[in-house]
């Protein structure tokens, strides 16, 4: 990988930035700092880069660390999560993206027990919400996972989130209205993550102008071939205004602006 030659060093941790034709690629340290303040600083830096690139509103990156910790405490106490690849930095980045973009309608495809979804939905579910939403929807085909997700989200009150046992493609095909933020993390034994591009093709007419599409696992070595068509699609400037690959952990996150 060829880097633009612009590097920011923060307390011994490196964040490299590649800027080419409106595209940024952000790389976080392979090993996360243990210090919460360092993680907060790194999150602010990433959000600032996304704002500067035009992927997030240019006013100011929003990462209210105290509100993140408020949500984190609720999730730690009330969520049962059997396993996750979601790192401390990834949780902050998802929370910060949602808090900055303030989407009215968020749809999560492949929600499992809701652990990724909560960092996107959470800013709107706090006792004093950071923004108001019209719809928070998540789906998964594995019914026991959705059952657990409903138990998990009950910490915010009954009916706070619309959690469905439903195929992701079916949800999109039946969806009426416009989506402001779409998060994709579907997986299957048969197709792996090759469905990402197909789902995006279905979703594209349902994405609001200025919507954000987030895709998980785009840099994981196991899924690189699976997401190749998706990566090609989000780089088509006839369809999307810009995209960024955030190497914030081994899984990575693609952030695309409609």
C-alpha positions in Angstrom: 0.0 0.0 0.0 1.3 3.4 -1.0 0.7 6.2 1.5 0.4 9.9 0.7 3.3 10.7 2.9 1.4 12.5 5.7 1.6 11.0 9.1 0.4 12.1 12.5 2.0 10.6 15.6 0.1 10.7 18.8 1.8 9.6 22.0 3.6 6.8 20.2 0.6 5.7 18.2 0.5 6.2 14.5 -2.4 7.3 12.3 -1.5 7.4 8.6 -3.6 9.2 6.1 -3.9 8.6 2.3 -5.7 11.4 0.4 -6.4 10.7 -3.3 -9.3 12.1 -5.2 -11.5 12.7 -2.2 -10.5 9.3 -0.6 -9.0 9.0 2.8 -7.6 5.8 4.3 -7.0 6.0 8.0 -4.8 3.5 9.8 -4.9 3.1 13.6 -2.2 1.3 15.6 -2.3 -2.5 15.4 -2.4 -2.6 19.2 -4.9 -0.2 20.9 -3.7 2.0 23.7 -5.0 0.8 27.1 -5.6 4.4 28.2 -9.1 5.6 27.6 -8.0 9.2 27.1 -5.6 8.1 24.3 -8.5 6.2 22.7 -10.7 9.3 23.0 -8.0 11.4 21.4 -7.5 8.9 18.5 -11.3 8.9 17.9 -11.4 12.7 17.7 -8.6 12.6 15.2 -10.3 10.1 13.0 -13.6 12.0 13.2 -11.7 15.2 12.3 -10.3 13.5 9.3 -13.7 12.4 8.2 -15.1 15.9 8.6 -12.1 17.4 6.7 -12.6 14.9 3.8 -16.3 15.8 3.7 -17.7 12.5 4.8 -19.1 14.0 8.0 -20.6 17.4 8.5 -17.9 20.0 8.5 -19.0 21.9 11.6 -17.1 19.9 14.2 -16.5 16.3 15.0 -18.6 15.1 17.8 -17.2 12.7 20.4 -18.6 13.5 23.8 -16.5 11.1 25.8 -18.7 11.4 28.9 -21.8 10.4 27.0 -19.9 7.5 25.4 -19.0 6.3 28.8 -22.6 6.7 30.0 -23.6 4.3 27.1 -20.7 2.0 27.7 -21.7 1.6 31.4 -25.3 0.7 30.3 -24.1 -1.8 27.7 -21.6 -3.5 30.1 -24.3 -3.9 32.7 -27.3 -4.8 30.6 -26.0 -6.6 27.4 -25.1 -10.3 27.2 -22.6 -10.6 24.3 -21.3 -14.1 23.7 -18.5 -12.9 21.4 -17.5 -9.9 19.4 -14.7 -8.5 17.2 -15.7 -4.9 18.1 -12.7 -3.2 19.6 -12.7 -0.3 22.1 -11.7 2.1 19.2 -14.3 0.8 16.8 -17.0 1.3 19.4 -16.0 4.9 19.9 -15.7 5.5 16.1 -19.2 4.1 15.5 -20.6 6.2 18.4 -18.8 9.3 17.1 -20.0 8.9 13.5 -23.6 8.6 14.6 -23.3 11.5 17.0 -21.8 13.7 14.3 -24.1 12.6 11.4 -27.3 12.5 13.5 -29.2 10.2 11.1 -33.0 10.1 11.4 -33.3 6.6 10.2 -30.7 3.9 10.9 -30.8 0.4 9.4 -28.4 -2.4 10.6 -28.1 -5.5 8.4 -26.7 -8.5 10.3 -27.1 -7.3 13.8 -26.4 -10.6 15.7 -27.1 -9.7 19.4 -27.0 -5.9 18.8 -23.5 -5.1 19.9 -22.5 -3.1 16.9 -25.9 -1.6 16.5 -25.9 -0.2 20.0 -23.0 2.1 19.3 -24.9 3.6 16.4 -28.3 3.6 18.0 -27.0 4.5 21.5 -26.5 8.3 21.1 -30.3 8.5 20.4 -31.2 6.2 23.2 -29.5 7.9 26.2 -31.6 9.4 28.9 -30.8 12.8 27.3 -30.5 11.9 23.6 -27.8 13.5 21.5 -30.3 13.6 18.6 -33.8 12.4 17.8 -34.5 9.5 15.3 -37.6 8.4 13.4 -36.6 4.7 13.0 -33.9 2.4 14.5 -34.1 -0.9 12.7 -31.9 -4.0 12.8 -32.3 -7.5 11.4 -30.6 -10.9 11.5 -31.7 -14.3 10.2 -30.5 -16.1 13.4 -33.6 -16.0 15.6 -31.8 -16.8 19.0 -29.5 -13.9 18.3 -32.4 -11.5 17.7 -34.1 -12.8 20.8 -30.9 -11.9 22.8 -30.7 -8.6 21.1 -34.2 -7.7 22.2 -33.3 -8.6 25.8 -30.1 -6.5 25.5 -31.9 -3.4 24.1 -34.6 -3.7 26.8 -32.2 -1.7 29.0 -33.4 1.3 27.0 -37.1 0.5 27.4 -39.6 -1.7 25.5 -39.9 -0.9 21.8 -36.9 1.5 21.7 -35.5 -0.4 18.7 -37.2 -2.4 15.9 -35.4 -5.8 15.9 -36.4 -8.3 13.3 -35.8 -11.9 12.4 -35.5 -11.2 8.7 -33.3 -11.6 5.7 -31.4 -8.4 4.9 -32.3 -8.3 1.2 -36.0 -8.8 2.1 -35.9 -6.0 4.6 -34.4 -3.6 2.0 -36.8 -4.7 -0.7 -39.8 -4.1 1.6 -38.5 -0.9 3.1 -40.5 2.3 2.5 -39.0 5.7 3.0 -35.4 6.7 3.0 -32.4 5.5 5.0 -30.0 8.0 6.5 -27.4 5.5 7.8 -27.0 1.9 6.7 -24.6 -0.5 8.5 -23.8 -3.8 6.7 -22.3 -6.8 8.6 -24.0 -9.8 7.1 -22.3 -13.2 6.9 -23.2 -16.7 6.0 -21.5 -20.1 5.7 -22.4 -20.3 2.0 -21.6 -16.8 0.8 -19.4 -15.3 3.5 -19.6 -11.5 3.0 -20.1 -11.6 -0.8 -23.7 -10.3 -0.3 -22.4 -6.8 0.6 -22.5 -5.6 -3.1 -25.9 -7.2 -3.8 -27.4 -5.6 -0.7 -26.0 -2.2 -1.6 -27.5 -2.5 -5.1 -30.9 -3.1 -3.5 -30.4 -0.3 -1.0 -29.2 2.4 -3.3 -32.6 3.7 -4.3 -33.6 3.8 -0.7 -30.6 5.9 0.6 -31.3 9.5 1.3 -29.1 12.2 -0.3 -26.2 12.6 2.0 -26.7 9.2 3.7 -23.8 7.2 5.1 -23.2 3.5 4.4 -20.9 1.7 6.8 -19.5 -1.8 6.1 -17.7 -3.9 8.6 -14.8 -6.4 8.0 -13.6 -4.7 4.8 -9.9 -5.1 5.7 -10.0 -8.5 7.5 -7.8 -10.9 5.5 -10.4 -13.6 5.6 -13.0 -11.3 3.8 -10.8 -9.3 1.4 -12.0 -11.3 -1.7 -15.6 -11.4 -0.5 -15.9 -7.6 -0.3 -13.9 -6.8 -3.5 -17.0 -6.1 -5.6 -18.4 -3.9 -2.8 -15.2 -2.0 -2.6 -15.3 -1.4 -6.4 -18.9 -0.3 -6.2 -18.4 2.3 -3.5 -15.6 3.8 -5.5 -17.8 4.4 -8.5 -18.3 8.2 -8.4 -21.4 7.8 -10.6 -23.1 6.2 -7.5 -21.3 7.7 -4.5 -19.6 10.9 -3.7 -16.7 9.5 -1.7 -15.6 6.7 0.5 -12.9 6.0 3.1 -11.4 2.7 4.4 -10.8 3.0 8.1 -8.2 0.5 9.3 -9.1 1.1 12.9 -8.6 -2.6 13.8 -8.0 -5.9 11.9 -11.6 -5.9 10.7 -11.8 -2.4 9.3 -14.7 -0.1 8.5 -15.7 1.4 5.1 -17.5 4.7 5.3 -19.3 5.8 2.1 -21.2 9.1 1.4 -24.2 9.0 -0.9 
